[in-house]
Every structure is written in structure tokens, then in C-alpha cells.
Amino acid sequence: MIKISEAYQEAIKEGKPQGVLSGDIRLLIAHDMGYEAQIDTLYHADDEFTQYDLFRGQFARLLKGEPVEYIINEAKFLQNKLYVDERVLIPRGETEELVAMLSEKIYDYYDPRNWLVVADIGTGSGAIAIALKTMFHNWLVSASDVSKDALEVAKKNFHDLGMNVNVLEGPSLQPYIDANMNIDIIISNPPYILNKDETQDSVKNYEPGLALWLDKDHSAYEEIFRDYKKVKKGTLLMAFEIGYDLEEYLTDLMKKYLEDYEFEFVKDLNGFTRFLFVFCH
């Protein structure tokens, strides 16, 4: 029986010409062996790799460019492990930053101990809704998506993690308007990529285009700004993940639709403009 270290080195050598990441290989091994973290593959380097045949089948998919998260049907988002498949985007570090920033900025606008009503628009796997509900148990969190398939994944994650999150189907604010909801906080990671050529092949080939590509003629940003008064009961805080090249576009939209507001564009840890916070008085 092959050792874990031998299988790892074999995969490293085979995967290097294809650009396979060593971290993805360790993640596969750790998942197949039931280890808690990638680093455990080093601690158990001399152990027999009892799941070698399973690993080789998965590694073949990795060589073709399939994201490791889809192969193992698991992605980590902050402190939670989520089920993911090709019906939803793989949660990313930038979205973790958005949630972390909101958890800090909220104190500038509301008392987070209150029963704030939150809408996670375009929830996908449910990552944002789950993270916020984990941090702020009192918040009344709803999660919506235009994709029925995505909502099936989100509902599985809400159920598996014991999260009391209201699920709504529909585009942008429409399901909240239909439900006559009044909202305190809107958070959204909508489609925002304009240039497909800047996107990795693994993203273009495997992740759902409905959640990736921005159509300025049917923009979730514009729909939310257009309809925000229909769900605004008092003040309203909006937090968005955005593309680095959307500042002018979003500034023009805010001027067109919003009243009595203040806004801030914020850079991510890599120095790219990635977030927009808007507070409507």
C-alpha cells in the first residue's frame, strides 16, 4: 500500500505541468482520509493511504481544471464548512472580507443587539446568511436567489448547520417587496464581472455564469437601487461586493436612484476596489 507522502509527491510531479496547486492536493488527501486540516497530511505522511484509489479518481478531475471544492463538495467560509456543487459559486476570501467589514461597520449605524432585518440577495450557497446568523443570533436573516438550483444548495446548508434563515426566490428585491418586508440591512454579492477574459478557466468552465457575469442592462445593483424605497422602513444600510472597475457605473446609479445617502468604496486586502457600503437616511 502506498504511503501518503508517496502519493502526494507523485501527484505534485504529475500536476505541476497542469498548474495544479499543492494545497488542493493536500486538501483532497485530507478530505479522503478524514483529517481535519491540510496540515494533517504532513503529520501522517508515513501512514498508508487507504483511500488511494478514490484519490486518483478525484485527482484526474483536478487535472482537468475542476475546482477542488466541487470535487469534495465542500468549501470553508469563515468558521463554517458548507456543501457546494456546480449550482453555486465557491465562496471566496473577498466575500469573507465583506462580512467581516459589515460586522465592524454595523456599530456605526445600528445597535447589532437589536432584531435587525437582513436580506442576503443572491445567496448562492448561503454563505453570507450563515455567517451573519452565526455572528448575530438576534438578526432576522432572509436569503434569496433567482436560481432555484442555488436555493436548494442554500437550504441544505441552512438545514445541516441548524440555521433559522428565511428563504425567498426571485430577482433582487422583488421577493421582499412581494412579502411586504421592511429591511434594515441589504447585503449582496451579485454578478459583477464585465471582462470574461480576466477570469480563470476553472471559473469560466465550472462555476455558474448566472452568478458571475454582469449585464448592465439587467443589473442587480440597478434593480436594488431602483426599488430600495419599497423595503425601507427607516434607515437602510447596503453592503455590496463589486468589481474593481465598477466605481463610475455604481456612482452614476446611486445619483440616479438614491436620496439622502452617503457611500464609501472600500479596497480589499489585495488593494483592489471590491466593496461598496451605502447608508440611506
Secondary structure, DSSP 8 states (H G I E B T S, - for coil): --BHHHHHHHHHHHHGGGT--HHHHHHHHHHHHT-SSTTHHHHTTTSB-TTHHHHHHHHHHHHTT--HHHHHT-EEETTEEE---TTS----HHHHHHHHHHHHHGGGTS-TTS--EEEEET-TTTHHHHHHHHH-TTSEEEEEES-HHHHHHHHHHHHHTT---EEEESSTTHHHHHTT--EEEEEE----B--GGGS-HHHHHHS-GGGTB--GGG-HHHHHHHHGGGTEEEEEEEEEE--TT-HHHHHHHHHHH--SEEEEEEE-TTS-EEEEEEEE-
